[in-house]
Amino acid sequence: MKKRKSVSYIAILMAIGFIIAVVGIIIDGQVMQESYETMKAQSYNYRMAFLAMAAFAFLVCLVAIICMNGLRQLRSSEVEILNEHYTNLLKRYYDAINDMELLQKDIESIRKKKREQIESLQQQLRLCSVNPSDNHECNVERLVLDSQLVSHFHSLASKASRVSDAEWNALMQLLEIHFPVFTQRISSPQLTESERRVCMLIRLRFVPTEMAALMDVSVQQITNIRSRINSKLFRRKGAQGVDVLLNSIR
């Protein structure tokens, strides 16, 4: 009996121990489950925090890039404006220099033209004062020089307009009427048509620049023609003195 009771007590104690062990395992499992859930939640929170920080860093970088591009475009625009302003100033500078050079050339041309005009007027005065008693010749000279046709030729020269053959013929006829000896002399076959026309213009006190405009040639070409006239009619070299010699033909 005593042995059976001791066996029963041992079985009860073992059953109680087993129950306690099972309950402990269940409690440990619940604790581990709760710990896992907590760690999982913490891991999720960490991931969300990391993603939020990454998104914030991306936004900061994006804003920085946009600002840098904006500053670069602003600087580029300022540089373009400065370059354009500099280019305009440089163009105006060179235009002003060119205008000044052209103005100086125009002034020199006007001075030369006025000088030639003064020399021509001096020649007219000398011719009229050679023989003061011969007022008729001076009056004829003045009448021809003040004629409408000669004024028309001066107008054409100022506009650099081309003279027609009919106008050249009309001028020749005017000289034949009033200066027959002169026209007979320049009708020499050794003179070309261009040389004959230069002779007429010299006789009518046109300056070289006007001759060049009327004949559509350069002033240097007029000088060359005058040299050939001087050589053919007066056996002299160069253009110097040809005006006086032609105007002395009476």
C-alpha positions in Angstrom: 0.0 0.0 0.0 2.8 2.4 1.0 4.5 1.7 -2.3 1.4 2.4 -4.3 0.8 5.7 -2.5 4.4 6.8 -3.1 4.0 5.9 -6.8 0.8 7.9 -7.0 2.4 10.9 -5.4 5.3 10.7 -7.8 2.9 10.5 -10.8 1.0 13.4 -9.5 4.2 15.4 -9.0 5.3 14.5 -12.5 1.9 15.5 -14.0 2.1 18.8 -12.1 5.7 19.4 -13.4 4.6 18.6 -16.9 1.7 21.0 -16.7 4.0 23.7 -15.3 6.5 23.0 -18.1 3.7 23.3 -20.7 2.4 26.5 -19.2 6.0 27.9 -19.2 6.5 27.0 -22.8 3.2 28.7 -23.7 4.1 31.8 -21.8 7.6 31.9 -23.3 6.0 31.5 -26.8 3.7 34.4 -26.1 6.6 36.5 -24.8 8.7 35.7 -27.9 5.7 36.4 -30.2 5.2 39.8 -28.5 9.0 40.5 -28.8 9.0 39.5 -32.5 6.0 41.8 -33.1 7.8 44.6 -31.3 11.0 44.1 -33.2 9.0 43.9 -36.5 7.2 47.2 -35.6 10.6 48.8 -34.8 12.1 47.6 -38.0 9.2 49.0 -40.0 9.5 52.3 -38.2 13.3 52.3 -38.9 12.6 51.6 -42.6 10.0 54.4 -42.8 12.3 56.8 -41.1 15.1 55.9 -43.5 12.8 56.3 -46.5 11.6 59.7 -45.2 15.2 60.9 -44.7 16.1 59.7 -48.2 13.1 61.5 -49.7 14.1 64.6 -47.8 17.7 64.4 -49.0 16.4 63.9 -52.6 14.2 66.9 -52.3 17.1 69.0 -50.9 19.4 67.9 -53.8 16.7 68.6 -56.3 16.1 72.1 -55.0 19.8 72.7 -54.9 20.2 71.6 -58.5 17.3 73.8 -59.6 18.8 76.8 -57.8 22.2 76.2 -59.3 20.7 75.9 -62.8 18.8 79.1 -62.2 21.9 80.9 -61.1 23.8 79.6 -64.1 21.2 80.7 -66.5 21.0 84.1 -64.8 24.8 84.5 -65.1 24.7 83.3 -68.7 22.0 85.9 -69.5 24.0 88.6 -67.8 27.1 87.6 -69.8 25.1 87.7 -73.0 23.7 91.1 -72.2 27.2 92.4 -71.5 28.6 90.9 -74.6 25.8 92.4 -76.7 26.4 95.8 -75.1 30.1 95.5 -75.7 29.6 94.5 -79.3 27.2 97.4 -79.9 29.7 99.9 -78.4 32.5 98.4 -80.5 30.4 98.7 -83.7 29.5 102.3 -82.8 33.2 103.1 -82.1 34.3 101.8 -85.5 31.4 103.5 -87.3 32.4 106.8 -85.7 36.0 106.3 -86.8 34.8 105.5 -90.4 32.5 108.5 -90.4 35.3 110.7 -89.2 37.6 109.4 -92.0 34.9 109.9 -94.6 34.3 113.4 -93.3 38.0 114.2 -93.5 38.0 113.0 -97.1 35.0 115.1 -97.9 36.6 118.1 -96.4 39.8 117.5 -98.4 37.7 117.0 -101.6 35.8 120.3 -100.9 39.0 122.1 -100.3 40.5 120.8 -103.5 37.4 121.7 -105.5 37.3 125.2 -104.0 41.1 125.6 -104.7 40.6 124.6 -108.3 37.6 127.0 -108.6 39.7 129.9 -107.2 42.5 129.1 -109.6 40.0 129.1 -112.5 38.5 132.4 -111.4 42.0 133.9 -111.1 42.7 132.8 -114.7 39.5 134.5 -115.8 40.4 137.7 -114.0 43.9 137.6 -115.6 42.5 137.1 -119.0 40.0 139.9 -118.6 42.7 142.2 -117.3 45.3 141.4 -120.0 43.6 143.9 -122.3 41.1 146.1 -120.3 40.1 147.9 -123.4 38.8 144.8 -125.0 35.6 144.7 -123.0 33.7 142.9 -125.8 35.8 139.7 -125.4 35.2 139.7 -121.6 31.5 140.2 -122.1 31.4 137.2 -124.5 33.3 135.1 -122.1 30.9 136.0 -119.3 27.9 135.5 -121.5 29.0 131.9 -122.4 30.0 131.0 -118.9 26.6 132.2 -117.6 24.6 130.5 -120.3 21.9 128.1 -119.4 23.6 125.2 -121.1 26.9 125.7 -119.1 24.8 126.0 -115.9 23.1 122.7 -116.9 26.4 121.0 -117.3 27.5 122.3 -113.8 24.3 120.9 -112.4 24.9 117.5 -114.1 28.4 117.5 -112.6 27.1 118.1 -109.1 24.8 115.2 -109.4 27.4 113.0 -111.1 24.9 112.4 -114.0 25.9 111.1 -117.4 25.9 113.6 -120.3 24.2 112.5 -123.5 25.8 112.9 -127.0 23.2 115.5 -127.9 24.2 117.6 -124.9 27.9 117.3 -125.9 27.0 118.4 -129.5 25.0 121.3 -128.1 28.0 122.4 -126.1 30.3 122.2 -129.1 27.9 124.3 -131.1 27.9 127.0 -128.4 31.7 127.2 -128.5 31.7 127.3 -132.3 29.4 130.3 -132.2 31.4 132.3 -129.6 34.9 130.8 -129.9 35.3 129.7 -133.5 39.2 129.8 -133.4 39.2 127.6 -130.3 36.8 125.1 -131.8 38.8 125.0 -135.0 42.0 124.3 -133.0 40.5 121.5 -130.9 38.9 119.9 -134.0 42.3 118.6 -134.9 42.1 114.9 -136.0 45.0 114.1 -133.6 42.6 114.6 -130.6 40.2 111.9 -129.6 36.6 112.6 -128.7 37.4 112.4 -125.0 40.3 114.8 -125.3 38.2 117.2 -127.3 35.5 117.1 -124.6 38.0 117.8 -121.9 39.3 120.8 -124.0 35.7 122.2 -124.1 35.3 121.8 -120.3 38.7 123.4 -119.6 37.7 126.4 -121.8 34.4 126.7 -119.9 36.3 126.8 -116.5 35.1 123.4 -115.3 37.4 121.9 -112.5 38.9 118.4 -112.8 36.4 116.9 -110.3 33.5 118.2 -112.4 35.1 116.9 -115.6 35.5 113.4 -114.0 31.9 113.4 -113.0 30.6 114.5 -116.4 32.8 112.0 -118.3 32.3 109.2 -115.8 36.0 108.7 -115.2 38.4 109.2 -112.3 40.2 112.5 -111.6 43.5 110.8 -112.4 42.2 109.8 -115.9 41.3 113.5 -116.4 44.9 114.4 -115.5 46.2 111.9 -118.0 43.9 113.3 -120.7 45.1 116.8 -120.0 48.7 115.6 -120.3 48.0 114.1 -123.7 46.3 117.3 -124.9 49.3 119.4 -123.8 51.6 117.0 -125.7 49.5 116.9 -128.9 48.6 120.6 -129.2 51.5 122.4 -127.5 54.3 119.9 -127.5 54.7 120.0 -123.8 55.0 117.3 -121.2 52.6 116.9 -118.2 49.3 118.6 -117.5 50.7 121.7 -116.0 49.9 124.9 -117.9 47.5 123.3 -120.4 44.5 125.3 -119.0 46.2 128.6 -119.6 47.3 127.6 -123.1 43.8 126.5 -124.1 42.2 129.6 -122.7 44.7 131.8 -124.6 43.5 130.5 -127.9 41.5 133.4 -129.4 
